[in-house]
Amino acid sequence: MGPKKPEIEYIHLRRLAELRQNKTPPEEEYKEAYKSLHQLAQGAMKKGPFSVTIGKSFPHIAASGDPRDFLSYAPYWWPEEKDGQVIYVRRDGKRNPDCSEVKDQSQLEALAENLTFLCLGYFLLHKSEYANHAISLIDAFFINSETRMNPHVDYGQVVRGANNPTGKGRPEGIISTRFLARVANVIPLLEDHEGYAPIQRPIHLWFANYLQWLLESPIGKKEAAKKNNHHTFYLVQVAAIQQLLYAEGKYRCPPAQKTIQDYYTNVLPQQIDKKTGNQPLEASRTRQFHYLEFNLHAAIFLAELGIDAACYDVYCQQQLIPLAATHMIDYCNNKNIKEDMTEGVRTVEIIKSRYGDTYDHCYTRFLEMARHCKDAENISGPKNAIAQLWFRKSSQYNDLSTSNEINHTPAIINSNSSSSNSSAEEGGKANSNIESKGSKVVAFFDKILHHHH
């Protein structure tokens, strides 16, 4: 089947600028990543245009009748006949295959993916043809009056049937457009191309209108009020768009910094149990591992964005992240899961690089196990290889900015230091929990790895 399309993660603009300024050929360790990027950018030149209007026909059009309105169907809702009418009922974790009849989300995700390859290709490989094609894709999806997506998600994750006669969408539909965060993330890579100037104002206007809808519409406010992964991915979109629109200079963005700080101060502590690392709202779902990872992945997106947009390091203050990661890994030990554990690889790689490993190397063991599991193909190939370009696998990342900009105190998981500060004390308790959880998975991973080797 081939590798899966990777979930969105934050692409470090500062890191890419550093690579671009390097006049010497790429180091040996980056050769495969550059080769993969060239391959992907060349492939993207043949893709598109993309639009939510492509291939639309009744009945798979929003209730508004406007084919430019983004439409997606609630994935876990199934038809049943009741009193002579067809209603839809929820079956968590069981995806209704006819949701694929609507192509809007796949069109958006294809746009975001190919735009990423083209923008990175232009920025790092210095080929203007990549930027020219990227601009044409942006024009078709966001600017052209006939094919552009309207800047709202009023018809996202629609529940069909007689129980929703208006055909309006749900707050949960906003997660269907999370790849807009990737679009907002990579557009700045085109800024020094001569063809970007004519589209800068209209693309910024589109995202400004969409951000206003996110913040002020009834659907947006309801999604913001949720407590689980829907809230976190909502903030991923908000913060990424804020960085695009309101960055001061190249990167620093106070509105995005406030969004990220508010999340880590007020929301994350409510999502993660500080004693166990469990995420109760995600653990209650039928695909428990997927949702434990999914929310943590979104939290990591915000943390990484904070480094670029705010020179703000949440890692040195926040021990709930590694605790949640260790709980997620521990779930692999306690349950004979049938889910794809490779979904957690990028999240664990980033957490390991920022915090270091646990004293008994449970992150390393998880990654090794995932790379030998039945789904290992999902984390192979060029699309996964290019992540090395924007993410350095090191816990020391001061060089992403100047040393006096980033407030960074490395968070050491196996630390013997003490402090009177209450948050430090809680961090120490979290560290103890991480160590005890990590030791439980060692024997399990050893057995699996021995079997595969």
Buried (B, 14 or more C-beta within 10 A) or exposed (E): EEBBBBBBBBBBBBBBBBBEEEEEEBEEEBEBBBBBBBBBBBEBBEBBBBBBBBEBEEEBBBBBEBBBBBBBBBBBBBEEEEEEEEBBEEEEEEEBEEBEEBBBBBBBBBBBBBBBBBBBBBBBBEBEEBBBBBBBBBBBBBBBEEBBBBBBBBBBBBBBBEEBEEBBBBBBBBBBBBBBBBBBBBBBBBEEBEEBEEBEEBBBBBBBEBBEBBEEBEBBEBBBEBEBBBBBBBBBBBBBBBBBBBBEEEBBBEBBBBBBBEBBEEBBEEBBBBEBBBBEBBBEBEBBBBBBBBBBBBBBBBBBBBBBBBBBBBBBBBBBBBBBBBBBBBBBBEEEBEBBBBBBBBBBBBBBBBBBBBBBBBBBBBBBBBBEBEBBEBBBBBBBBBBBBBBBEEBEBBEBBEEEBBEBEBBBBBEEEEEEEEEBEBBBBBBEBBBEBBEBBBEBBEEBBEEEE
